[in-house]
């Protein structure tokens, strides 16, 4: 098992049980005590867990806690890549799309660099950078201004004003969480306002969100589940959550692989 795969396994264990012991991980993963401790140090430095004596515990994330882009990009990489591949199939040449901030939309951006005659609206600095590093003469990228958040989104009145008079065929909305009660949410009030403007500008709303977003609730609602035309998630989503989303959203797609 590669280090990245091992660390992902450790993270999933921490999130599912709230904590792990070094001794248990050594036995389960078949590696040395020192290797596990190094893995925990790497994950702790990225802000993904808290090291404690003899193991690690999950971070206590409240509804207003907003992880940085680097920390979020290390989570559920395989799932996000599978979701991004499915989402990219929805984009046709010559259309206008919006990509909100998020690590899943960032993964999607890499799959869209070859689409001809594409117009991209985004409030994400990393998303805009993907297209900047892969230029095409027939592509237009509009990066909104605004105040930069820990997740590298541009938000606030400047961003809202830039989006307000725009119209796009499809919005790919990155979210912090989704639930029956709260809908699609974010821990940042200004980002919620900006994202709501993106929703209003779009003919079709697509939410690419991995299974860990289910029943995670940020402080502010962007949109209700029923407002999504399509939700794309991964095979880790529980059956009861699949039923809830299928009943409320326009369509649910499970990205395999």
C-alpha positions as CSV (number, residue, x, y, z in Angstrom):
1,X,0.0,0.0,0.0
2,X,1.3,3.4,-1.0
3,X,1.8,6.1,1.7
4,X,-1.1,8.2,0.2
5,X,-3.4,5.2,0.3
6,X,-2.4,4.3,3.8
7,X,-3.0,7.8,5.0
8,X,-6.4,7.9,3.3
9,X,-7.3,4.7,5.1
10,X,-6.2,6.2,8.4
11,X,-8.3,9.3,7.8
12,X,-11.4,7.2,7.0
13,X,-10.9,5.3,10.2
14,X,-10.6,8.4,12.3
15,X,-13.7,10.0,10.8
16,X,-15.8,6.9,11.2
17,X,-14.8,6.1,14.7
18,X,-13.6,9.4,16.1
19,X,-10.1,8.2,16.8
20,X,-7.5,5.5,16.2
21,X,-4.7,3.8,18.2
22,X,-1.2,3.4,16.7
23,X,-1.1,-0.2,17.8
24,X,-4.3,-1.0,16.0
25,X,-3.2,0.6,12.8
26,X,0.2,-1.2,12.9
27,X,-1.7,-4.5,13.2
28,X,-4.3,-3.7,10.6
29,X,-2.0,-2.1,8.0
30,X,1.0,-4.4,8.5
31,X,3.6,-1.6,8.8
32,X,5.9,-0.5,11.5
33,X,5.0,1.7,14.5
34,X,7.4,4.4,13.1
35,X,5.6,4.4,9.7
36,X,2.2,4.9,11.3
37,X,3.5,7.7,13.5
38,X,5.0,9.5,10.5
39,X,1.6,9.1,8.7
40,X,-0.1,10.7,11.7
41,X,2.4,13.6,11.7
42,X,1.8,14.2,8.0
43,X,-2.0,14.2,8.5
44,X,-1.8,16.4,11.6
45,X,0.4,19.0,9.7
46,X,-2.2,19.2,7.0
47,X,-4.9,19.9,9.6
48,X,-6.8,16.7,9.0
49,X,-6.6,15.1,12.5
50,X,-5.3,15.8,16.0
51,X,-2.3,13.7,17.3
52,X,-2.7,12.4,20.8
53,X,-0.6,10.1,23.0
54,X,-0.8,6.7,21.4
55,X,-2.9,7.6,18.4
56,X,-5.0,10.4,16.8
57,X,-8.5,11.8,17.1
58,X,-10.9,13.6,14.7
59,X,-11.0,17.3,14.7
60,X,-14.1,18.9,16.2
61,X,-15.5,20.9,13.3
62,X,-18.3,23.2,14.0
63,X,-20.8,24.7,11.5
64,X,-18.5,27.8,11.0
65,X,-15.2,26.0,10.8
66,X,-13.7,26.3,7.3
67,X,-10.8,24.1,6.4
68,X,-8.2,25.5,4.0
69,X,-8.0,24.4,0.4
70,X,-4.8,22.3,0.9
71,X,-6.4,20.4,3.8
72,X,-9.6,19.7,1.9
73,X,-7.7,18.6,-1.3
74,X,-6.1,15.7,0.5
75,X,-9.5,14.2,1.4
76,X,-11.4,11.6,-0.6
77,X,-9.2,12.0,-3.6
78,X,-10.3,8.9,-5.4
79,X,-13.9,9.7,-4.9
80,X,-13.5,13.3,-6.1
81,X,-11.7,12.1,-9.2
82,X,-14.5,9.6,-10.0
83,X,-17.1,12.3,-9.5
84,X,-15.2,14.8,-11.6
85,X,-15.0,12.3,-14.6
86,X,-18.8,11.9,-14.5
87,X,-19.4,15.6,-14.2
88,X,-17.1,16.4,-17.1
89,X,-19.3,14.3,-19.4
90,X,-22.1,16.8,-18.9
91,X,-20.1,19.7,-20.5
92,X,-20.5,20.3,-24.2
93,X,-18.3,22.5,-26.5
94,X,-19.6,26.0,-27.0
95,X,-21.4,26.3,-23.6
96,X,-21.0,28.5,-20.6
97,X,-20.4,26.9,-17.3
98,X,-19.8,28.1,-13.7
99,X,-17.6,26.4,-11.2
100,X,-17.9,27.5,-7.6
101,X,-15.0,27.1,-5.2
102,X,-14.2,23.6,-3.9
103,X,-11.7,20.8,-4.3
104,X,-14.2,18.6,-6.3
105,X,-14.8,21.5,-8.8
106,X,-11.1,21.9,-8.9
107,X,-10.7,18.3,-9.9
108,X,-13.5,18.8,-12.5
109,X,-11.6,21.8,-14.0
110,X,-8.7,19.5,-14.9
111,X,-11.1,17.4,-17.0
112,X,-12.5,20.5,-18.9
113,X,-9.2,22.0,-20.1
114,X,-9.6,20.2,-23.5
115,X,-13.3,21.2,-24.1
116,X,-13.4,23.7,-27.1
117,X,-15.1,27.1,-27.2
118,X,-15.9,26.9,-23.5
119,X,-16.8,29.9,-21.3
120,X,-16.0,29.4,-17.6
121,X,-17.2,31.6,-14.8
122,X,-15.6,31.0,-11.4
123,X,-15.0,32.5,-8.0
124,X,-12.3,30.0,-7.2
125,X,-8.6,31.0,-7.5
126,X,-7.4,27.4,-7.9
127,X,-10.0,26.6,-10.5
128,X,-9.0,29.7,-12.6
129,X,-5.4,28.7,-12.2
130,X,-6.0,25.3,-13.8
131,X,-7.3,26.9,-16.9
132,X,-4.5,29.5,-16.9
133,X,-1.9,26.8,-16.8
134,X,-3.7,25.0,-19.8
135,X,-4.5,27.9,-22.2
136,X,-6.7,27.6,-25.2
137,X,-7.4,30.5,-27.7
138,X,-11.0,29.6,-27.9
139,X,-11.7,29.6,-24.2
140,X,-12.9,32.5,-22.0
141,X,-12.4,32.4,-18.2
142,X,-14.0,35.0,-16.0
143,X,-12.6,35.1,-12.4
144,X,-14.8,37.2,-10.1
145,X,-13.2,39.6,-7.8
146,X,-13.9,39.6,-4.1
147,X,-12.5,38.8,-0.6
148,X,-10.5,35.6,-0.5
149,X,-11.6,32.9,2.0
150,X,-9.5,30.1,3.6
151,X,-10.9,27.8,0.9
152,X,-9.6,30.1,-1.8
153,X,-13.1,31.3,-2.8
154,X,-13.7,35.0,-3.8
155,X,-16.8,36.2,-2.0
156,X,-18.6,39.3,-0.9
157,X,-20.2,42.3,-2.7
158,X,-17.6,42.5,-5.5
159,X,-18.1,38.9,-6.4
160,X,-21.9,39.2,-6.1
161,X,-21.9,42.2,-8.4
162,X,-19.8,40.4,-11.0
163,X,-22.1,37.4,-11.1
164,X,-25.5,39.2,-10.9
165,X,-25.8,40.0,-14.6
166,X,-24.4,36.7,-15.9
167,X,-26.2,33.7,-17.2
168,X,-24.7,30.2,-17.6
169,X,-25.9,26.9,-18.9
170,X,-24.7,24.8,-16.0
171,X,-23.4,25.5,-12.5
172,X,-21.2,22.9,-10.8
173,X,-21.6,23.8,-7.1
174,X,-19.1,22.8,-4.5
175,X,-20.6,22.4,-1.1
176,X,-19.3,21.9,2.5
177,X,-22.3,19.7,3.4
178,X,-25.7,18.4,2.5
179,X,-28.6,17.2,4.5
180,X,-32.4,16.9,4.4
181,X,-32.9,19.6,7.0
182,X,-30.4,22.2,5.9
183,X,-29.9,21.5,2.2
184,X,-26.6,22.4,0.6
185,X,-24.5,24.4,3.0
186,X,-21.2,26.3,3.6
187,X,-19.5,27.4,6.8
188,X,-18.9,30.9,5.3
189,X,-21.8,33.4,5.3
190,X,-20.3,35.5,2.5
191,X,-19.6,32.4,0.4
192,X,-23.2,31.3,0.8
193,X,-24.4,34.7,-0.5
194,X,-22.0,34.5,-3.5
195,X,-23.0,30.9,-4.2
196,X,-26.7,31.8,-4.1
197,X,-26.0,34.3,-6.9
198,X,-24.3,31.6,-8.9
199,X,-27.4,29.4,-8.5
200,X,-29.6,32.1,-9.7
201,X,-27.5,32.6,-12.8
202,X,-27.6,29.0,-13.9
203,X,-30.1,27.2,-16.1
204,X,-29.0,23.8,-14.5
205,X,-27.6,23.1,-11.1
206,X,-25.2,20.2,-10.6
207,X,-23.8,19.4,-7.2
208,X,-20.7,17.1,-7.2
209,X,-20.2,16.0,-3.6
210,X,-18.6,13.0,-2.1
211,X,-20.3,10.8,0.5
212,X,-18.6,12.5,3.5
213,X,-20.6,15.7,2.8
214,X,-23.9,13.9,3.8
215,X,-25.3,15.1,7.1
216,X,-22.5,17.7,7.4
217,X,-24.1,21.0,8.1
218,X,-22.5,24.5,7.6
219,X,-23.9,27.6,9.1
220,X,-25.5,28.9,6.0
221,X,-27.8,27.3,3.4
222,X,-26.9,27.8,-0.3
223,X,-29.8,25.9,-1.8
224,X,-32.4,23.3,-0.9
225,X,-31.9,19.7,-2.1
226,X,-34.8,20.0,-4.4
227,X,-33.1,22.9,-6.2
228,X,-30.4,20.6,-7.6
229,X,-31.1,19.2,-11.1
230,X,-28.4,16.6,-10.5
231,X,-26.3,15.4,-7.6
232,X,-23.2,13.3,-8.4
233,X,-21.7,11.4,-5.5
234,X,-19.7,8.2,-4.9
235,X,-20.4,4.6,-3.9
236,X,-19.6,5.4,-0.3
237,X,-23.0,7.1,0.2
238,X,-25.3,5.0,2.5
239,X,-28.5,3.5,1.0
240,X,-30.7,5.7,3.2
241,X,-28.9,8.8,2.0
242,X,-29.3,7.7,-1.6
243,X,-33.0,7.3,-1.1
244,X,-33.3,10.8,0.4
245,X,-31.4,12.4,-2.4
246,X,-33.1,10.5,-5.1
247,X,-36.5,11.6,-3.8
248,X,-35.6,15.2,-3.4
249,X,-33.0,16.2,-6.1
250,X,-33.9,16.0,-9.7
251,X,-31.5,13.1,-10.4
252,X,-28.8,11.2,-8.5
253,X,-25.8,9.6,-10.1
254,X,-23.3,7.3,-8.3
255,X,-19.8,7.6,-9.7
256,X,-18.1,4.3,-9.5
257,X,-14.3,3.7,-9.4
